[in-house]
């Protein structure tokens, strides 16, 4: 099962996406937990603004990365992050 194309993902209110300039890495800051993100995960989560739907996020990433399997991978990634409770 993959994310519905019309779902408009956004970070939950208690979850913040931050850049750590000292380590030059992106972090997902959660209550009592910090998740270090790779560049691809951070790029996807930056687009999760509650306005764009999954299809729009996939389209934007496909434009940025021609030939990359974003159509299959991004919805699965979003489903995993939502299952963790980090997206609404």
C-alpha positions, 0 to 999 in steps of 0.5 A: 500500500502506498500513500494516496496521491491526494494526501497532503502530508505535513509534519505533526506539530511536535515534529520539526525539521532542522539543519544542524550547521555544526554537523552539516546535516538535517535532523528531524526533532521529535519529543525526546528523540532526534533522527538524522536524515540523509539528503534525500529524506530531508528533500522529501520532508521539506516538501511536506507542507500540507499544501502539496499532495503526494502527486505534486511532491513526486512530480517536483522530485522527478523534475529535480532528479530525472530517471530516479525512481521517485514515483515508487520510493517517495510514497513508500517513504511517506507511508513509513514516516506517517506510520511512525506518527511523524506526519499528518 
